């Protein structure tokens, strides 16, 4: 890969040709605020918060490619003023009840506002807009709060570029521009699949999971819903699993999840969930070790094959197992002399 030489904040650096100013700054540990940028998505440049000076001109860092000999300044007086004004204009239309917001202390708008220097004195000079937007709570999993939406377009690009559904898009025009479904119907009546990818990437509290609980620690594991093997990071509070997010370091899913993997974890906390094998003794199911349970199953299989023949046996494979596990199951039963093999996905 060809490299070019650029000067950023007085430092001469070599960078790969084709990188954006934002990517170069990130690689050097230089913070450039942004609201509409996400590494998983195409660049948009709509928030105008990542403005920098390049060769004496103001450009959006997330979209401007570097050029050989380019001189970049990320925090000039003009740049800082433009960022501040852009963020203040967003805040005039934004719900400022941060304490009760599910994104409090994990909000990109909070982070950027603090960096650009928003103050109560400056905000008092602006004409606040009181919105009467009603929350869309039609979806049983997450809700949309239009009063907290900054129209960054991250959810729109996520739905189109990652999930390929395009259930939402920019709607209306000018000051009334918002994120809308087809016909501006509730999200439940759209073609949204509730995968939660947009909720995961939303920088504010505009998209949040209903009844969200903040975990005290996280644990890496693998999703048990199917044989794909997606990596999960479980949020745990006490002995309960309270949240799930995709493991971006897992090569199977790269952090992406379906609706079952992301939201179908309630069974983990169910009081009647089986945690050990059960063996029937005297007509009553009692807890047993795995060794005892497997030995009993093996003995019963041998007993039925010896007494009634191999066709008295049958195996039903599971979609929750890996392909390798299902392959071994059918191989085992064919070695016992039967072709009575089926799979739950076919039924």
C-alpha positions, 0 to 999 in steps of 0.5 A: 500500500502506497503511503503519503506524508502529511503534517497534522498538528505540527507532526510529520507522519506517514499514512496509507494513501486513501485514509481519511483525516479522521482515520489518521487522527485516530491512529495517532490518538488525536480526538476529533469529535463526531456524531454521525460517524461509525466505523461499521458504516459508510461516511455521511458527514451530516453532523459537521462536528468533525470539521478540521482545517486542511491546507487552510480550508475547513473540511469534514474529517470523516470524508476528506481523504489525505493527500501528500503534503497536506497540512492539517489542524484539528483544533483551530479557533474557527474550527472550534467555533463551528463545532460549538455552534453546530452542537448548540443547534442540536441541543436546542432541539434535544431533550436535556433530561440526561439523568433519567436517560438510558444513555446517560454517561454512555452518550456520544452527544454528552461526550461531544458537548463536553469537548466542544465547550457547551456552557449553561450561559451560552445555552441560555442565549438560544431559543429552546424548542419544546417538542411534543413528539410522542415516543414510538413504543409499538415495538415490544423490545425497544422504543424510539424517542424522537425528542432525543434523535439528532438525525445523524442517520446512523440507524438509517445506514445500519438498517440498509448497509448491515441488515439490508432491510432499509426499514427506515429512512430520512422523512419530510424536509428542512426543519421537520426532517426526521427518521421515518418508516414507510408512510410514517407508521409505527416501527412495529408496522414496518418491515423492521426485523428488530435485530437491534443493530440500529439500537446498538449504534445509536449515539443518543437515547433515541433508540433504547431497549425497554427496561434496560439495566446497566450491568456490573460486569461482562462475560464473553461466551458463545450464543446457544440459539443455533449452530452458527457460533456467534460471539456474545458479551453478556452483561451480568448484574449479580447472578442475572444476565441483563444485557447482550451485545455482539463480540466484535473480536469474534470472527464468526459474527464480527459483533453482529447479532440476530434478534434471538441472540441479542434479546432472547436471553430471558430463559437464562434467568428463569427459575425453572431453567434446567442446570443439571441432567435429570434422571427418572428414579422411581417415577420421579425426576432427580438431579444426576451427574453428566456421567450418570445421565450419559451412561444411562442413555448409552445403556438404554440405546444398547438395550433397545437395539439388542432387544428390538433391532436397530430400526427401533432407534431414531435420532432427532438432531437440533439446530442449536448444535453445530454442524459438526455435532449433528454430523457425529450424531447421524454417524453414530446412529448409522454405525448402530445400523439405522438410518432413522435420522431427522432434524428439527429444522425440517419439521 
